[in-house]
Amino acid sequence: MQKFFREAFRYTAYFCEENIWWAARDLVDAGCDASHMQVLLFTNPSASVMLCNQRATPEGDATVWDYHLVLQARIAGAVQILDLDTRLDFPVSREAYVQNTFPRQAALPEYNRAWVRVIPALAYLEHFYSDRSHMQGHVPASAFPDYPVIRPRAGVKAIDLEAYRDIHRDLPDGSEVFPLAAWFPGA
């Protein structure tokens, strides 16, 4: 089984959408089969998804984020999640990730229940664009990534972060949106 180390991936706090783009890019460039990878974007219409076991909060506390992205990959025949922000193992099985990251959805108020947009990794690599405006005024300029913004190549339709976060929007990248409890029964 190929071994993955969290520290081997490019990381900038508060920019999970770019961290995951780079993780997918690095894995594809290293020869991993992109057809076995999906980007998972967790959000909801109220931009208030409750997550547990995130390194940005004290251990044992839950946090509420407007969105969060991770990479799902089939590794040695098992579906694994690569989340650069989790306290859980890296990678971790999808089952363990969902059970230990998301409170039981039926017990949450509707505005905290997660939805997931499942995006083919190659489509995300091809279409993703962020001008980083969503973080301007929220973190100091020194906290922004030190590399240029990620843009699609010329002639490819850009899909920005806001479009990906809109769970009611159909996108031309083959992504699909599900309530978390429908995507992962038992959540």
Wavefront OBJ file of the C-alpha trace (Angstrom):
o trace
v 0.000 0.000 0.000
v 1.259 3.444 -0.889
v 1.961 5.513 2.235
v 0.746 9.102 2.418
v 2.048 11.698 4.838
v 0.089 14.860 5.599
v 3.338 16.854 5.738
v 4.159 15.920 2.128
v 1.272 18.038 0.835
v 1.193 21.792 0.270
v -0.875 23.431 3.002
v -2.142 26.919 3.781
v -4.567 27.291 6.710
v -8.063 28.505 5.699
v -7.594 27.576 2.037
v -8.810 23.964 1.935
v -10.092 24.412 -1.639
v -6.554 25.172 -2.825
v -4.895 22.620 -0.535
v -7.085 19.900 -2.026
v -6.487 21.118 -5.585
v -2.729 20.813 -4.967
v -3.090 17.403 -3.284
v -5.038 16.062 -6.268
v -2.548 17.646 -8.694
v 0.427 16.139 -6.854
v -1.153 12.681 -6.732
v -2.066 12.738 -10.429
v 1.426 13.975 -11.319
v 2.870 11.118 -9.217
v 0.923 8.600 -11.305
v -2.144 7.987 -9.139
v -5.246 7.122 -11.144
v -7.425 10.246 -11.136
v -10.507 8.200 -11.997
v -10.255 6.803 -8.446
v -10.333 10.255 -6.830
v -13.112 12.713 -6.059
v -13.087 16.082 -4.380
v -15.765 16.305 -1.685
v -17.087 19.753 -0.844
v -19.195 19.867 2.327
v -21.506 22.860 2.706
v -25.180 23.766 3.041
v -27.524 26.631 2.086
v -26.948 28.446 5.384
v -23.134 28.151 5.097
v -22.930 26.598 8.569
v -21.734 22.984 8.492
v -20.824 21.466 11.845
v -17.618 19.404 11.895
v -15.679 17.667 14.672
v -12.019 16.701 14.992
v -10.698 19.682 13.073
v -7.232 20.903 14.029
v -8.355 24.561 13.979
v -10.428 24.054 17.138
v -9.555 22.744 20.599
v -9.689 18.974 20.900
v -13.205 17.811 21.723
v -14.881 20.945 20.326
v -16.967 21.098 17.171
v -16.608 23.921 14.690
v -18.983 25.457 12.188
v -17.546 26.298 8.797
v -19.205 27.675 5.702
v -17.628 24.862 3.660
v -14.838 22.311 3.759
v -13.105 20.276 1.046
v -11.329 16.932 1.243
v -10.024 14.413 -1.258
v -11.520 10.934 -1.507
v -9.323 8.290 -3.124
v -9.373 4.554 -3.620
v -6.113 3.400 -2.064
v -5.209 -0.293 -2.099
v -8.857 -1.143 -2.758
v -10.268 0.924 0.120
v -11.988 4.303 -0.068
v -9.919 6.754 1.986
v -10.294 10.430 2.864
v -7.383 12.843 2.790
v -8.261 15.847 4.956
v -5.325 18.096 5.719
v -7.286 19.766 8.546
v -8.441 16.735 10.525
v -7.120 15.340 13.803
v -8.016 11.870 12.508
v -5.531 9.539 10.813
v -4.202 10.526 7.407
v -5.592 9.064 5.315
v -8.631 7.680 7.088
v -11.377 5.367 5.856
v -14.465 7.137 4.535
v -16.603 5.406 7.161
v -14.374 6.499 10.063
v -14.093 9.996 8.610
v -17.836 10.562 8.300
v -18.619 9.004 11.684
v -15.945 11.035 13.498
v -16.233 14.324 11.618
v -19.965 14.915 11.347
v -22.434 14.798 14.222
v -25.465 12.604 13.546
v -27.323 14.645 10.956
v -30.846 13.868 12.206
v -29.902 15.299 15.615
v -28.820 18.644 14.140
v -30.972 21.604 13.221
v -31.526 21.808 9.466
v -29.172 24.805 9.117
v -26.204 22.713 10.366
v -26.832 19.593 8.285
v -24.177 18.945 5.676
v -24.563 18.487 1.965
v -21.766 17.080 -0.165
v -20.826 17.992 -3.727
v -18.908 15.059 -5.232
v -16.586 16.346 -7.956
v -14.461 14.131 -10.214
v -10.853 15.047 -9.360
v -9.828 15.645 -12.970
v -12.773 18.003 -13.474
v -11.824 19.932 -10.341
v -8.220 20.180 -11.519
v -9.407 21.413 -14.903
v -12.142 23.905 -13.890
v -11.406 25.222 -10.386
v -10.745 28.920 -9.980
v -10.557 31.115 -6.897
v -9.572 34.759 -6.724
v -9.401 34.342 -2.914
v -11.869 37.197 -2.397
v -13.885 35.066 0.058
v -11.009 35.349 2.554
v -10.163 39.024 2.056
v -10.877 40.884 5.266
v -11.136 37.616 7.227
v -7.450 36.732 7.479
v -4.405 38.989 7.163
v -2.687 39.243 3.779
v 0.297 37.386 5.275
v -1.938 34.311 5.768
v -2.728 34.009 2.043
v -0.929 31.373 -0.066
v 2.434 32.510 -1.395
v 1.779 31.162 -4.910
v -0.428 32.664 -7.654
v -4.166 31.933 -7.730
v -5.229 28.711 -9.400
v -6.831 29.260 -12.802
v -8.007 26.927 -15.547
v -5.982 26.940 -18.727
v -7.149 29.190 -21.561
v -10.376 28.058 -23.176
v -11.579 25.994 -20.202
v -14.674 27.174 -18.352
v -13.735 28.380 -14.886
v -15.881 27.280 -11.975
v -15.343 29.475 -8.955
v -15.686 28.519 -5.324
v -19.079 30.219 -4.979
v -20.494 28.124 -7.829
v -19.178 24.930 -6.247
v -20.682 25.914 -2.891
v -24.155 26.508 -4.397
v -25.824 23.138 -3.804
v -28.744 24.058 -6.064
v -26.541 24.754 -9.067
v -25.839 22.199 -11.785
v -22.272 22.520 -13.002
v -20.689 21.353 -16.270
v -18.042 19.275 -14.481
v -20.029 16.109 -13.739
v -20.345 16.892 -10.031
v -23.358 15.735 -8.053
v -24.867 17.059 -4.815
v -26.406 15.002 -2.008
v -27.494 15.523 1.580
v -24.732 13.905 3.653
v -27.180 11.383 5.145
v -28.236 10.271 1.634
v -24.646 10.061 0.364
v -23.500 8.158 3.441
v -26.419 6.312 5.086
v -26.114 6.357 8.816
v -24.558 9.827 8.930
l 1 2 3 4 5 6 7 8 9 10 11 12 13 14 15 16 17 18 19 20 21 22 23 24 25 26 27 28 29 30 31 32 33 34 35 36 37 38 39 40 41 42 43 44 45 46 47 48 49 50 51 52 53 54 55 56 57 58 59 60 61 62 63 64 65 66 67 68 69 70 71 72 73 74 75 76 77 78 79 80 81 82 83 84 85 86 87 88 89 90 91 92 93 94 95 96 97 98 99 100 101 102 103 104 105 106 107 108 109 110 111 112 113 114 115 116 117 118 119 120 121 122 123 124 125 126 127 128 129 130 131 132 133 134 135 136 137 138 139 140 141 142 143 144 145 146 147 148 149 150 151 152 153 154 155 156 157 158 159 160 161 162 163 164 165 166 167 168 169 170 171 172 173 174 175 176 177 178 179 180 181 182 183 184 185 186 187
